[in-house]
Amino acid sequence: MPFEFEKQKIEDVILVKPKVFGDNRGFFMESYKKSDFYDNGIAVEFNQDNHSKSVKGVLRGLHYQEAPYGQAKLVRCGRGRIYDVAVDIRKDSKTFGEYVKVELSEENKHMLYIPEGFAHGFVVLSEEAELLYKASGEYAPQADRGVLWCDKDINIDWGIDFDPILSEKDQKQPTLKEIL
C-alpha cells in the first residue's frame, strides 16, 4: 500500500504518510488514491482543490464552513514547512474544543485528513510555504465562518515565539463560546 494511515488523538483526524520513491532524479509519490483512502476510513468525495502560498509568520485560520456546506479537507505542504491545526467544533463530540497539531512539510510529505465539523488553520515556519488541499465541498461564501486563532478556551500551542501575520478577518473571528 502506498500510504500509512495514523489516527490522531482525535480519532477522526488522520495523518497520512505516503510512500515516497526517491532516487538521484528526484521522487515520485501518490498523493491520493480513492480505494486506499476509502479502505482506511476516509470515504469522502473531494470536489475542489485549493493551493495557497504564504510567507513566514503568516497564520491562516481557524476556518470552517457552516452546515450544510461543511468541508472535509486533505491538506499537504508542497513547499516549505507549517504547523497544521484542526479543532473539533462538533457540539455533540466528546472531543469538542480539542485540537490536533502536526508538522507538514515538503520534506516529510505527510498529509492531514480533517473531517467536516473541524476548524482548520496553519502557521508558516519556513521562509515561504505552499499548501495544497482537497475539499469535499465547494467554497460557499455565505457559510464561511471562523474561530479566533488565540481562543483561550482552546489554548492552541502554535509552537511559535513571534506575533503571527493575520488577515483582518482572522483578527476578528469569534471565540468558540461565541459560536455556540
C-alpha positions as CSV (number, residue, x, y, z in Angstrom):
1,M,0.0,0.0,0.0
2,P,1.4,3.4,-0.9
3,F,0.1,5.1,2.3
4,E,0.3,4.7,6.1
5,F,-2.8,6.0,7.9
6,E,-2.3,7.1,11.6
7,K,-5.3,8.0,13.7
8,Q,-4.6,11.1,15.8
9,K,-5.6,11.8,19.4
10,I,-9.0,12.9,17.9
11,E,-9.5,9.6,16.0
12,D,-11.5,11.1,13.1
13,V,-8.4,13.2,12.2
14,I,-5.9,11.0,10.3
15,L,-2.2,11.7,9.4
16,V,-1.5,10.2,6.0
17,K,2.1,9.2,5.2
18,P,2.6,8.5,1.6
19,K,5.3,6.0,0.4
20,V,7.9,8.1,-1.4
21,F,10.1,6.6,-4.1
22,G,13.2,8.7,-4.5
23,D,16.5,8.5,-6.4
24,N,19.1,10.8,-7.9
25,R,16.4,12.2,-10.3
26,G,14.0,13.3,-7.6
27,F,11.0,11.4,-6.2
28,F,7.6,10.0,-7.0
29,M,4.6,9.5,-4.7
30,E,0.9,9.1,-4.9
31,S,-0.8,11.9,-3.1
32,Y,-4.3,10.4,-3.3
33,K,-5.8,7.0,-4.2
34,K,-9.5,6.7,-3.7
35,S,-9.6,3.0,-3.0
36,D,-6.8,3.1,-0.3
37,F,-8.4,6.2,1.4
38,Y,-11.9,4.5,1.4
39,D,-10.4,1.3,2.8
40,N,-8.9,3.3,5.6
41,G,-12.0,5.2,6.8
42,I,-11.7,8.3,4.5
43,A,-14.8,7.7,2.4
44,V,-15.1,11.2,1.2
45,E,-15.7,12.6,-2.3
46,F,-13.4,15.5,-2.9
47,N,-14.9,18.2,-5.1
48,Q,-12.4,21.1,-5.0
49,D,-8.6,21.5,-4.9
50,N,-7.0,24.6,-3.4
51,H,-3.5,26.0,-3.5
52,S,-2.2,28.8,-1.3
53,K,1.2,30.5,-0.8
54,S,2.2,32.3,2.4
55,V,5.3,33.9,3.8
56,K,7.0,33.1,7.2
57,G,4.9,34.1,10.2
58,V,1.5,34.0,8.4
59,L,-1.2,32.3,10.4
60,R,-4.4,31.5,8.5
61,G,-7.4,30.3,10.4
62,L,-9.2,28.9,12.1
63,H,-11.7,28.4,9.2
64,Y,-14.7,26.2,8.6
65,Q,-17.9,26.2,6.6
66,E,-21.2,26.1,8.4
67,A,-23.6,23.1,7.6
68,P,-24.9,22.1,5.2
69,Y,-21.8,23.4,3.4
70,G,-19.2,21.7,5.6
71,Q,-15.9,20.6,4.1
72,A,-13.6,17.7,4.9
73,K,-10.0,18.5,3.9
74,L,-6.9,16.6,2.9
75,V,-4.0,19.1,3.5
76,R,-0.4,18.8,2.5
77,C,2.5,21.2,2.3
78,G,4.1,21.1,-1.1
79,R,6.8,23.7,-0.3
80,G,8.2,24.8,3.0
81,R,7.1,23.9,6.5
82,I,4.0,24.6,8.6
83,Y,2.2,23.6,11.7
84,D,-1.3,22.5,10.7
85,V,-4.1,22.6,13.3
86,A,-7.6,21.0,13.3
87,V,-10.1,22.0,16.1
88,D,-13.1,19.8,16.8
89,I,-16.1,22.1,16.8
90,R,-18.8,19.4,16.6
91,K,-21.0,20.4,19.5
92,D,-22.0,16.8,20.5
93,S,-18.5,15.4,20.2
94,K,-16.6,14.0,23.2
95,T,-13.6,15.9,21.9
96,F,-15.3,19.2,21.3
97,G,-12.9,22.1,21.7
98,E,-9.8,19.8,21.5
99,Y,-7.2,20.1,18.7
100,V,-4.6,18.2,16.7
101,K,-1.4,19.9,15.6
102,V,1.0,18.3,13.2
103,E,4.0,19.5,11.2
104,L,3.6,19.2,7.4
105,S,6.5,19.9,5.2
106,E,7.9,19.4,1.7
107,E,10.5,17.0,3.4
108,N,8.1,14.7,5.3
109,K,5.4,14.9,2.6
110,H,2.7,14.0,5.2
111,M,-0.9,14.9,4.8
112,L,-3.6,15.6,7.3
113,Y,-7.2,14.5,6.8
114,I,-9.6,16.8,8.6
115,P,-13.3,15.7,8.6
116,E,-16.3,18.0,8.4
117,G,-17.0,19.7,11.8
118,F,-13.5,20.9,12.3
119,A,-12.0,24.4,12.1
120,H,-8.7,24.4,10.3
121,G,-5.7,26.7,10.5
122,F,-1.9,26.7,10.0
123,V,1.2,28.8,10.7
124,V,4.1,29.1,8.3
125,L,7.5,28.2,9.8
126,S,9.7,28.4,6.7
127,E,10.5,31.5,4.6
128,E,7.6,30.6,2.3
129,A,5.1,27.7,2.2
130,E,2.6,26.4,-0.3
131,L,-0.4,24.4,0.8
132,L,-2.3,22.1,-1.5
133,Y,-5.5,20.7,-0.2
134,K,-8.6,18.9,-1.4
135,A,-12.0,19.8,0.0
136,S,-15.2,17.7,-0.1
137,G,-17.4,20.7,-0.6
138,E,-17.1,23.8,-2.8
139,Y,-16.4,27.1,-1.3
140,A,-19.6,28.7,-0.1
141,P,-19.1,32.4,0.9
142,Q,-22.4,32.5,2.7
143,A,-21.3,29.7,5.0
144,D,-17.7,30.9,5.6
145,R,-17.0,31.0,9.3
146,G,-14.1,31.0,11.7
147,V,-12.9,30.7,15.3
148,L,-10.4,33.1,16.9
149,W,-6.9,31.6,16.5
150,C,-5.9,32.5,20.1
151,D,-9.1,31.5,21.8
152,K,-8.0,30.9,25.4
153,D,-10.5,28.1,25.9
154,I,-8.9,26.1,23.1
155,N,-5.4,27.2,24.1
156,I,-3.6,26.1,20.9
157,D,0.2,25.8,21.3
158,W,1.1,27.1,17.8
159,G,4.8,26.4,18.5
160,I,5.9,30.0,17.6
161,D,7.7,32.7,19.5
162,F,6.6,35.6,17.4
163,D,3.4,37.6,16.7
164,P,1.8,36.0,13.6
165,I,0.8,37.9,10.5
166,L,-3.0,37.7,10.4
167,S,-5.7,38.9,8.0
168,E,-8.1,41.5,9.3
169,K,-10.8,38.8,9.2
170,D,-8.8,36.3,11.3
171,Q,-8.1,39.0,13.9
172,K,-11.8,39.5,14.5
173,Q,-13.1,35.9,14.5
174,P,-15.4,34.9,17.4
175,T,-14.3,32.5,20.2
176,L,-15.7,29.0,20.4
177,K,-18.1,30.0,23.2
178,E,-19.4,32.8,21.0
179,I,-20.3,30.5,18.1
180,L,-22.3,28.1,20.3
